[in-house]
Amino acid sequence: MNTRKLRTPGTIDRPLHHDPMNQAPMTPSRIEQTARTSDAMASHQNRNHEMQLMPEALARAHMQQRLYEAEHERRASRLIAARRLQRRAERASLRARRALALAVMQ
């Protein structure tokens, strides 16, 4: 086995030292740094764009909620009106039965 020290830094597969505290810090290459900065700028611009669109999304959600509530109110009022008409029809039916019964009895 080769006992002399290697002058080249270790790799991920073969680290120079097995102790994590003694390992050389990994420095990214220039290509990785430019990719990271461009990604950071794109992320920053995307975040700014999202922040600008947040009031619009909030207004859209608010309007959707109000439309849902209005539809719910319309359904409730239709149900109340239908029950009222049903009770009125039942009372008219009872009056008609009574009038028919009185006419038959006489």
Accessible surface in RSA format (square Angstrom, percent):
REM  Atomic radii and reference values for relative SASA: ProtOr
REM  Chains: A
REM  Algorithm: Lee & Richards
REM  Probe-radius: 1.40
REM  Slices: 20
REM RES _ NUM      All-atoms   Total-Side   Main-Chain    Non-polar    All polar
REM                ABS   REL    ABS   REL    ABS   REL    ABS   REL    ABS   REL
RES MET A   1   230.28 119.3 150.33  99.5  79.95 190.4 128.88 109.6 101.40 134.3
RES ASN A   2    97.18  67.0  66.89  64.6  30.28  72.9  39.61  95.3  57.57  55.6
RES THR A   3   133.60  95.0 100.05 101.4  33.55  80.0  74.28  99.8  59.32  89.7
RES ARG A   4   179.49  75.4 163.78  83.5  15.72  37.4  64.64  88.3 114.85  69.6
RES LYS A   5   178.30  87.0 156.67  96.1  21.63  51.5 115.56 104.0  62.74  66.8
RES LEU A   6   115.73  64.5 101.43  72.6  14.30  36.0 102.96  72.3  12.77  34.4
RES ARG A   7   238.36 100.1 198.81 101.3  39.56  94.2  78.83 107.7 159.54  96.7
RES THR A   8    91.75  65.3  89.12  90.3   2.63   6.3  74.80 100.5  16.95  25.6
RES PRO A   9    96.60  70.4  84.49  77.0  12.11  44.0  86.98  71.8   9.61  59.8
RES GLY A  10    36.16  44.6   0.00   N/A  36.16  44.6  10.47  28.7  25.69  57.5
RES THR A  11    88.24  62.8  75.93  77.0  12.31  29.3  80.66 108.3   7.58  11.5
RES ILE A  12   143.07  81.4 117.26  87.4  25.81  62.2 124.12  89.4  18.95  51.4
RES ASP A  13   133.91  93.8 103.83 103.3  30.08  71.1  31.29  73.6 102.61 102.3
RES ARG A  14   196.23  82.4 188.47  96.1   7.75  18.5  64.41  88.0 131.82  79.9
RES PRO A  15    41.67  30.4  27.15  24.7  14.52  52.8  28.71  23.7  12.96  80.5
RES LEU A  16    81.03  45.1  54.32  38.9  26.71  67.1  57.68  40.5  23.36  62.9
RES HIS A  17    70.61  38.6  66.90  46.5   3.71   9.5  36.25  37.4  34.36  40.0
RES HIS A  18   161.82  88.4 138.41  96.2  23.42  59.9  96.21  99.2  65.61  76.3
RES ASP A  19    66.80  46.8  59.29  59.0   7.51  17.8  28.20  66.4  38.60  38.5
RES PRO A  20   106.09  77.3  89.95  82.0  16.14  58.7  90.16  74.4  15.93  99.0
RES MET A  21   170.46  88.3 142.97  94.6  27.48  65.4 114.09  97.0  56.37  74.7
RES ASN A  22    91.08  62.8  72.43  70.0  18.65  44.9   9.94  23.9  81.14  78.4
RES GLN A  23    73.55  41.1  58.58  42.8  14.98  35.7  10.10  21.5  63.45  48.1
RES ALA A  24    59.29  54.5  39.64  61.2  19.65  44.7  45.27  63.7  14.02  37.2
RES PRO A  25   114.64  83.6  93.02  84.8  21.62  78.6 103.74  85.7  10.90  67.8
RES MET A  26   154.23  79.9 122.29  80.9  31.94  76.1  94.51  80.4  59.72  79.1
RES THR A  27   114.46  81.4  89.95  91.2  24.51  58.4  60.63  81.4  53.82  81.4
RES PRO A  28    46.01  33.5  29.27  26.7  16.74  60.9  34.56  28.5  11.45  71.2
RES SER A  29    60.55  51.2  47.76  63.7  12.79  29.5  52.04 110.8   8.51  11.9
RES ARG A  30   200.54  84.2 195.71  99.8   4.82  11.5  69.65  95.2 130.88  79.3
RES ILE A  31   140.38  79.9 138.28 103.0   2.10   5.1 140.04 100.8   0.33   0.9
RES GLU A  32    87.39  50.2  84.64  64.0   2.75   6.5  31.48  60.9  55.90  45.6
RES GLN A  33    87.75  49.1  86.44  63.2   1.31   3.1  22.66  48.2  65.10  49.4
RES THR A  34    85.63  60.9  82.75  83.9   2.89   6.9  71.35  95.8  14.28  21.6
RES ALA A  35    46.69  42.9  40.87  63.1   5.81  13.2  46.69  65.7   0.00   0.0
RES ARG A  36   143.91  60.4 138.80  70.8   5.10  12.1  57.10  78.0  86.81  52.6
RES THR A  37    84.11  59.8  81.74  82.9   2.37   5.7  71.56  96.1  12.55  19.0
RES SER A  38    64.74  54.7  54.71  73.0  10.03  23.1  48.37 103.0  16.37  22.9
RES ASP A  39    93.69  65.6  89.11  88.7   4.58  10.8  26.63  62.7  67.06  66.9
RES ALA A  40    58.75  54.0  48.35  74.6  10.40  23.6  55.79  78.6   2.96   7.8
RES MET A  41   110.65  57.3 110.65  73.2   0.00   0.0  80.80  68.7  29.84  39.5
RES ALA A  42    57.04  52.4  50.42  77.8   6.62  15.1  53.52  75.4   3.52   9.3
RES SER A  43    58.85  49.7  49.92  66.6   8.92  20.6  31.04  66.1  27.81  39.0
RES HIS A  44    82.28  45.0  82.28  57.2   0.00   0.0  56.22  57.9  26.07  30.3
RES GLN A  45   109.55  61.3 104.87  76.6   4.68  11.1  33.55  71.4  76.00  57.6
RES ASN A  46    81.65  56.3  76.03  73.5   5.62  13.5  17.59  42.3  64.07  61.9
RES ARG A  47   130.97  55.0 129.04  65.8   1.93   4.6  55.00  75.2  75.97  46.0
RES ASN A  48    65.00  44.8  63.81  61.7   1.19   2.9  15.28  36.8  49.72  48.1
RES HIS A  49    98.96  54.1  96.90  67.4   2.06   5.3  66.79  68.8  32.17  37.4
RES GLU A  50    95.22  54.7  92.09  69.7   3.13   7.5  32.63  63.1  62.59  51.1
RES MET A  51   116.47  60.3 107.15  70.9   9.33  22.2  89.90  76.4  26.58  35.2
RES GLN A  52   135.19  75.6 111.87  81.8  23.33  55.5  43.96  93.6  91.23  69.2
RES LEU A  53    78.92  44.0  78.10  55.9   0.82   2.1  78.42  55.1   0.51   1.4
RES MET A  54   111.84  57.9 108.12  71.6   3.72   8.9 101.42  86.2  10.42  13.8
RES PRO A  55    86.67  63.2  78.22  71.3   8.46  30.7  82.79  68.4   3.89  24.1
RES GLU A  56    92.91  53.3  84.52  63.9   8.39  20.0  38.99  75.4  53.92  44.0
RES ALA A  57    51.38  47.2  46.36  71.5   5.02  11.4  47.12  66.3   4.27  11.3
RES LEU A  58   131.35  73.1 127.68  91.3   3.67   9.2 130.84  91.9   0.51   1.4
RES ALA A  59    56.03  51.5  48.59  75.0   7.43  16.9  55.51  78.2   0.52   1.4
RES ARG A  60   142.59  59.9 135.08  68.9   7.51  17.9  70.33  96.1  72.26  43.8
RES ALA A  61    56.23  51.7  48.21  74.4   8.02  18.2  51.07  71.9   5.16  13.7
RES HIS A  62   106.26  58.1 100.77  70.0   5.49  14.1  71.38  73.6  34.88  40.6
RES MET A  63   100.21  51.9 100.21  66.3   0.00   0.0  83.13  70.7  17.08  22.6
RES GLN A  64   125.56  70.2 123.17  90.0   2.38   5.7  37.38  79.6  88.18  66.9
RES GLN A  65    91.83  51.3  88.94  65.0   2.88   6.9  32.62  69.4  59.21  44.9
RES ARG A  66   135.24  56.8 130.53  66.5   4.71  11.2  21.64  29.6 113.60  68.8
RES LEU A  67   113.21  63.0 109.85  78.6   3.36   8.5 110.57  77.7   2.64   7.1
RES TYR A  68   146.35  68.3 139.71  79.5   6.64  17.3 103.59  77.8  42.77  52.7
RES GLU A  69    88.16  50.6  86.17  65.2   2.00   4.8  33.10  64.0  55.06  45.0
RES ALA A  70    38.87  35.7  31.06  47.9   7.80  17.8  37.65  53.0   1.21   3.2
RES GLU A  71    56.54  32.5  56.54  42.8   0.00   0.0  27.67  53.5  28.86  23.6
RES HIS A  72   109.05  59.6 106.81  74.2   2.25   5.7  70.97  73.1  38.08  44.3
RES GLU A  73   117.86  67.7 116.46  88.1   1.40   3.3  40.89  79.1  76.97  62.8
RES ARG A  74   113.02  47.5 111.41  56.8   1.62   3.8  52.21  71.4  60.81  36.9
RES ARG A  75   151.82  63.7 145.89  74.4   5.92  14.1  42.17  57.6 109.64  66.5
RES ALA A  76    39.90  36.7  33.73  52.1   6.17  14.0  39.16  55.1   0.74   2.0
RES SER A  77    64.06  54.1  56.67  75.6   7.39  17.0  46.42  98.8  17.64  24.7
RES ARG A  78   146.25  61.4 138.82  70.8   7.43  17.7  68.05  93.0  78.20  47.4
RES LEU A  79    92.17  51.3  88.30  63.2   3.88   9.7  91.77  64.4   0.41   1.1
RES ILE A  80    96.06  54.7  95.39  71.1   0.68   1.6  96.05  69.2   0.01   0.0
RES ALA A  81    38.62  35.5  38.08  58.8   0.54   1.2  38.33  54.0   0.29   0.8
RES ALA A  82    56.19  51.7  46.74  72.1   9.45  21.5  51.21  72.1   4.99  13.2
RES ARG A  83   132.79  55.8 131.87  67.2   0.92   2.2  33.64  46.0  99.15  60.1
RES ARG A  84   120.44  50.6 119.93  61.1   0.50   1.2  38.25  52.3  82.18  49.8
RES LEU A  85   105.68  58.9 102.34  73.2   3.34   8.4 102.67  72.1   3.01   8.1
RES GLN A  86   105.11  58.8  99.38  72.6   5.73  13.7  30.58  65.1  74.53  56.5
RES ARG A  87   126.88  53.3 125.93  64.2   0.95   2.3  53.44  73.0  73.45  44.5
RES ARG A  88   134.31  56.4 134.22  68.4   0.09   0.2  46.31  63.3  88.00  53.3
RES ALA A  89    61.88  56.9  50.25  77.5  11.63  26.4  57.57  81.1   4.31  11.4
RES GLU A  90    93.32  53.6  89.65  67.8   3.66   8.7  40.45  78.2  52.86  43.2
RES ARG A  91   128.93  54.1 126.88  64.7   2.05   4.9  57.81  79.0  71.12  43.1
RES ALA A  92    42.95  39.5  38.93  60.1   4.02   9.2  39.39  55.5   3.56   9.4
RES SER A  93    53.67  45.3  45.26  60.4   8.40  19.4  30.99  66.0  22.68  31.8
RES LEU A  94    87.28  48.6  87.19  62.4   0.09   0.2  87.19  61.2   0.09   0.2
RES ARG A  95   142.93  60.0 137.74  70.2   5.20  12.4  64.93  88.7  78.01  47.3
RES ALA A  96    62.95  57.9  50.47  77.9  12.48  28.4  59.04  83.1   3.91  10.4
RES ARG A  97   164.65  69.1 158.85  81.0   5.81  13.8  51.48  70.4 113.18  68.6
RES ARG A  98   153.32  64.4 149.84  76.4   3.48   8.3  62.04  84.8  91.28  55.3
RES ALA A  99    61.29  56.4  50.89  78.5  10.40  23.7  56.07  79.0   5.23  13.9
RES LEU A 100   120.43  67.1 116.41  83.3   4.02  10.1 120.08  84.3   0.35   0.9
RES ALA A 101    53.70  49.4  46.38  71.6   7.32  16.6  53.35  75.1   0.35   0.9
RES LEU A 102   115.61  64.4 115.30  82.5   0.31   0.8 115.44  81.1   0.17   0.5
RES ALA A 103    70.21  64.6  44.45  68.6  25.76  58.6  52.67  74.2  17.54  46.5
RES VAL A 104   115.07  75.7  87.98  79.7  27.09  65.3  95.26  82.8  19.81  53.7
RES MET A 105   160.50  83.1 128.00  84.7  32.50  77.4 101.89  86.6  58.62  77.7
RES GLN A 106   182.85 102.2 121.06  88.5  61.79 147.1  57.55 122.5 125.30  95.0
END  Absolute sums over single chains surface
CHAIN  1 A    11038.5       9904.8       1133.7       6517.7       4520.8
END  Absolute sums over all chains
TOTAL         11038.5       9904.8       1133.7       6517.7       4520.8
